[in-house]
Every structure is written in structure tokens, then in C-alpha cells.
Amino acid sequence: MSGFKKITEYKNTLIQRILCKENILKAIYYQDKSFLEKENVEFDKIIYSNVFPFDFIPTNESELKEIRTYVTLSVTDYRPAGKGDTYRAGSVIVRIFTHKDLFQTDYGHTRVDYLASEVDELLSDERGVGIGKLEFVGMKEYVVNNEYQGVYLQYRPVDFS
């Protein structure tokens, strides 16, 4: 299998992990401040509408009319490690952002902070994603535009498997 196919598989595995966590789905899908009290959400309601396996930014008029929460995931800066199709270096980037009207929750933290904590719990120091253990590298503010803001989480694979 080519190295690029492996990277795509890694990314898909990470997206699947995010989509399997019910509280993450609720925080993304529901606009209520008490989103955890809502019914479970099927992942197919949010994939490619709220969750994207690439760096999505709402730009067209219909996207900007709806207020939503988004999670995007991308892999970047992968370089070959020697000969063949093996890649070692690189980063996993998770962008979590929401409309300014959806930040507040009933849980003592913002929606973005809640999601960042849940995603980090899933990814930090975890194995089984095909690229070894993921190590948290950092978090930065992520300003999309005047309406949408959030955070940018960066991880790097270590202890390749």
C-alpha cells in the first residue's frame, strides 16, 4: 500500500474515533446550551456538514446563514523516512470552531473548550491509529472570521507502530 493511502487511512481512523464519541456528536450537532441532555446523534447527520476530514471553512452564503459548530481534521508535513512508502514525520491538526452564538453552555465551560477536552482525551497518548502514539504538541486560537472562532490542536505521531 502506498504511503499516501496509509496517511488517508490514519486520518479516517481518527475521524471515526471522533464520530464514535456520543458527547462529541451532541456538542457538535445541537445548538442548545444543555446539549448533553439531548438524544444521541447519528454520525451521518454531521459528517461533511459539521465534521470534515480536511480543513473546511464555511464561506458560501448558505453555509454562513446557518450557525454551526465544526470539527475538521487534516494531516500535514509528512515526510518519507528512508526508502519506500514509509512516512515518519508529520502532524495531525484538529480545528474546532463554532459560531459566536454557540459558545456558551450550561456546563461551566465553552462549547469549544468542551470539545477540545473531549478530542484531546481521545487522541493524546493513544495508540491504534496506525501511526503510533499521538503526542499533544500545542493549542492555538483559531479565528475563522468575525462570526466563527475556536482552537487549533496539533499532535505528532511518536513511537511509530
LOMILO-122054 format. One record per residue: y, x, z of N, C-alpha, C in turn. Coordinates in steps of 0.02 Angstrom, whole numbers, padded with zeros to 5 digits, always signed. Example, Ala and Ser with C-alpha at 12.3 -4.5 7.8 and 13.67 -1.06 7.14 Angstrom:
2
-00284+00660+00390-00225+00615+00390-00165+00660+00390
-00112+00642+00354-00053+00684+00357+00002+00645+00394
//
This chain:
161
-00059+00043+00000+00000+00000+00000+00062+00045+00000
+00111+00026-00040+00171+00067-00044+00211+00064+00021
+00251+00115+00032+00293+00117+00092+00341+00059+00096
+00367+00037+00040+00413-00019+00040+00379-00084+00061
+00316-00093+00039+00279-00152+00060+00266-00151+00135
+00253-00092+00161+00242-00085+00234+00305-00104+00272
+00362-00081+00248+00425-00096+00281+00438-00171+00280
+00423-00204+00224+00430-00276+00219+00384-00311+00269
+00323-00287+00275+00277-00315+00324+00303-00308+00395
+00332-00250+00411+00361-00238+00478+00415-00290+00492
+00458-00298+00443+00514-00345+00451+00487-00416+00460
+00438-00436+00421+00409-00503+00426+00376-00513+00494
+00343-00462+00520+00312-00467+00586+00365-00478+00640
+00420-00443+00635+00474-00451+00683+00504-00521+00680
+00516-00546+00620+00543-00614+00612+00494-00664+00641
+00430-00655+00629+00379-00701+00656+00380-00701+00732
+00389-00643+00762+00393-00640+00835+00452-00681+00861
+00508-00674+00828+00567-00712+00848+00555-00787+00840
+00525-00806+00785+00514-00877+00770+00459-00909+00813
+00421-00869+00847+00368-00896+00890+00392-00909+00961
+00451-00890+00977+00477-00899+01046+00518-00963+01048
+00492-01013+01081+00521-01080+01082+00593-01082+01107
+00609-01045+01160+00677-01046+01186+00727-01015+01138
+00705-00967+01100+00749-00938+01048+00763-00990+00994
+00711-01025+00973+00720-01077+00922+00768-01131+00946
+00761-01151+01008+00805-01203+01035+00878-01179+01037
+00888-01117+01059+00956-01090+01064+00989-01084+00996
+00949-01071+00945+00974-01065+00877+00987-01133+00846
+00941-01178+00854+00943-01242+00818+00990-01293+00850
+00986-01301+00915+01026-01354+00948+01097-01330+00962
+01144-01375+00956+01214-01359+00969+01235-01377+01040
+01192-01411+01076+01208-01433+01144+01213-01374+01192
+01253-01382+01244+01259-01331+01295+01194-01324+01335
+01156-01378+01339+01092-01378+01375+01033-01378+01326
+01033-01331+01281+00983-01328+01227+00912-01319+01253
+00902-01288+01310+00834-01277+01335+00799-01342+01356
+00838-01394+01368+00810-01458+01388+00788-01500+01328
+00801-01477+01269+00786-01514+01208+00712-01506+01188
+00691-01547+01140+00623-01544+01113+00612-01478+01076
+00549-01459+01071+00532-01399+01033+00552-01407+00960
+00564-01351+00929+00588-01348+00860+00535-01314+00817
+00522-01342+00759+00477-01310+00712+00515-01254+00676
+00483-01196+00671+00518-01138+00642+00540-01150+00571
+00505-01194+00534+00525-01205+00464+00592-01243+00458
+00617-01270+00514+00683-01302+00513+00740-01250+00513
+00724-01189+00535+00779-01140+00540+00772-01078+00497
+00712-01065+00472+00705-01005+00430+00743-01017+00364
+00784-00971+00345+00828-00974+00287+00883-01026+00292
+00893-01053+00352+00953-01094+00364+00991-01066+00424
+00955-01040+00473+00985-01008+00532+00959-00938+00544
+00898-00925+00522+00866-00860+00532+00850-00831+00463
+00871-00768+00453+00863-00737+00388+00834-00667+00395
+00787-00649+00351+00760-00581+00352+00803-00533+00311
+00867-00542+00313+00916-00499+00280+00984-00513+00312
+01032-00473+00295+01099-00478+00325+01138-00535+00292
+01127-00595+00316+01160-00655+00290+01227-00666+00326
+01277-00687+00288+01342-00707+00315+01361-00772+00281
+01377-00825+00320+01398-00887+00289+01464-00878+00254
+01465-00894+00189+01527-00883+00150+01547-00943+00107
+01498-00981+00083+01518-01036+00039+01543-01095+00080
+01576-01141+00048+01611-01195+00081+01564-01239+00123
+01505-01255+00096+01459-01297+00134+01432-01261+00196
+01420-01196+00191+01397-01157+00249+01451-01153+00302
+01513-01147+00281+01567-01140+00329+01586-01207+00362
+01569-01263+00330+01584-01328+00360+01539-01343+00420
+01476-01320+00417+01429-01332+00471+01438-01277+00523
+01438-01298+00587+01439-01247+00639+01368-01234+00660
+01350-01170+00662+01281-01150+00675+01278-01085+00714
+01218-01070+00734+01201-01005+00763+01154-00971+00714
+01163-00906+00706+01123-00868+00658+01091-00807+00691
+01032-00790+00666+01000-00727+00683+00976-00697+00617
+00996-00635+00604+00974-00600+00544+00940-00536+00565
+00894-00514+00524+00857-00453+00539+00852-00412+00476
+00867-00349+00481+00859-00304+00424+00834-00237+00448
+00803-00201+00402+00781-00133+00416+00821-00088+00370
+00840-00031+00396+00884+00013+00358+00872+00086+00376
+00895+00128+00334+00895+00200+00345+00825+00229+00352
+00775+00199+00319+00708+00227+00321+00703+00284+00271
+00671+00337+00292+00663+00397+00251+00590+00417+00250
+00569+00449+00197+00499+00471+00194+00485+00526+00245
+00423+00525+00269+00401+00576+00316+00347+00616+00281
+00368+00667+00246+00320+00707+00210+00300+00675+00144
+00239+00690+00122+00215+00665+00058+00185+00596+00067
+00185+00558+00013+00152+00493+00014+00201+00437+00029
+00172+00381+00053+00210+00320+00064+00223+00307+00138
+00228+00359+00178+00240+00350+00249+00314+00359+00264
+00341+00312+00303+00411+00314+00323+00414+00320+00398
+00457+00364+00422+00462+00375+00494+00530+00356+00523
+00581+00381+00495+00647+00368+00524+00672+00300+00501
+00717+00273+00538+00746+00209+00517+00770+00169+00576
+00798+00112+00560+00824+00067+00612+00807-00004+00596
+00798-00043+00648+00792-00115+00643+00857-00144+00671
+00890-00185+00632+00954-00214+00651+00945-00290+00659
+00964-00315+00717+00964-00387+00729+01036-00408+00741
+01060-00454+00701+01127-00481+00710+01121-00552+00736
+01154-00565+00791+01154-00632+00822+01226-00654+00825
+01241-00710+00792+01310-00733+00794+01312-00809+00791
+01365-00836+00818+01371-00909+00822+01444-00929+00811
+01452-00992+00796+01519-01020+00789+01553-01020+00858
+01618-01010+00858+01654-01005+00922+01646-01067+00965
+01634-01125+00935+01625-01187+00974+01557-01192+01007
+01510-01146+00991+01443-01150+01019+01428-01096+01071
+01477-01055+01088+01465-01001+01135+01445-01026+01205
+01479-01076+01229+01469-01098+01298+01402-01134+01307
+01368-01118+01362+01305-01152+01379+01308-01175+01451
+01256-01211+01472+01250-01234+01541+01211-01184+01584
+01200-01124+01559+01154-01077+01592+01188-01015+01621
+01254-01014+01625+01288-00958+01656+01298-00898+01612
+01285-00904+01548+01297-00850+01500+01309-00882+01432
+01336-00843+01387+01350-00870+01320+01284-00878+01281
+01287-00918+01229+01228-00927+01186+01208-00860+01155
+01256-00821+01134+01241-00755+01104+01209-00709+01155
+01235-00708+01216+01206-00666+01268+01134-00687+01284
+01123-00753+01287+01056-00778+01299+01008-00755+01244
+01028-00764+01182+00986-00745+01126+00974-00670+01124
+01026-00631+01137+01018-00558+01137+00968-00536+01189
+00971-00566+01248+00924-00550+01301+00852-00569+01282
+00844-00628+01253+00777-00650+01233+00748-00607+01177
+00789-00590+01128+00767-00548+01072+00750-00479+01097
+00792-00451+01140+00780-00385+01167+00714-00384+01207
+00702-00436+01244+00639-00440+01282+00579-00439+01235
+00585-00469+01178+00531-00470+01128+00521-00402+01095
+00575-00366+01084+00571-00306+01042+00570-00240+01079
+00606-00233+01134+00611-00169+01168+00543-00147+01196
+00527-00086+01180+00466-00054+01206+00403-00092+01188
+00405-00131+01135+00347-00170+01113+00310-00134+01058
+00246-00140+01060+00203-00113+01006+00178-00172+00965
+00141-00157+00914+00109-00209+00875+00151-00236+00818
+00203-00200+00799+00244-00222+00743+00230-00179+00681
+00183-00133+00688+00163-00092+00631+00203-00028+00624
+00255-00021+00662+00295+00040+00658+00298+00076+00725
+00253+00059+00769+00252+00090+00835+00297+00053+00883
+00313+00086+00936+00355+00056+00988+00427+00056+00965
+00462+00001+00979+00534-00002+00963+00574+00015+01024
+00622+00059+01014+00665+00081+01069+00736+00054+01056
+00766+00024+01106+00834-00002+01101+00882+00057+01093
+00924+00054+01043+00973+00107+01030+01042+00087+01053
+01061+00024+01042+01127+00003+01063+01145-00067+01041
+01201-00090+01067+01227-00155+01050+01302-00148+01038
+01325-00182+00986+01397-00182+00970+01419-00253+00958
+01483-00264+00967+01512-00328+00949+01507-00336+00873
+01495-00398+00852+01488-00413+00781+01535-00471+00765
+01591-00456+00731+01639-00506+00712+01630-00520+00638
+01609-00582+00623+01596-00601+00554+01661-00624+00522
+01697-00668+00557+01761-00694+00534+01795-00727+00594
+01847-00765+00583+01884-00796+00639+01842-00849+00675
+01792-00876+00642+01751-00930+00671+01686-00906+00702
+01658-00852+00676+01592-00828+00698+01595-00758+00727
+01564-00751+00786+01560-00686+00819+01493-00680+00854
+01476-00620+00871+01413-00610+00906+01401-00537+00922
+01338-00517+00917+01319-00448+00933+01272-00422+00879
+01269-00356+00877+01229-00318+00830+01184-00275+00874
+01118-00286+00872+01070-00248+00911+01035-00199+00865
+01027-00137+00888+00994-00087+00847+00934-00058+00886
+00878-00053+00851+00817-00024+00878+00792+00029+00830
+00755+00076+00857+00723+00125+00814+00650+00132+00833
+00608+00141+00784+00537+00149+00799+00523+00219+00828
+00482+00221+00879+00458+00285+00908+00384+00279+00918
+00350+00334+00927+00278+00334+00938+00243+00295+00883
+00254+00314+00822+00227+00278+00764+00152+00267+00770
+00131+00207+00751+00059+00192+00751+00035+00181+00680
//
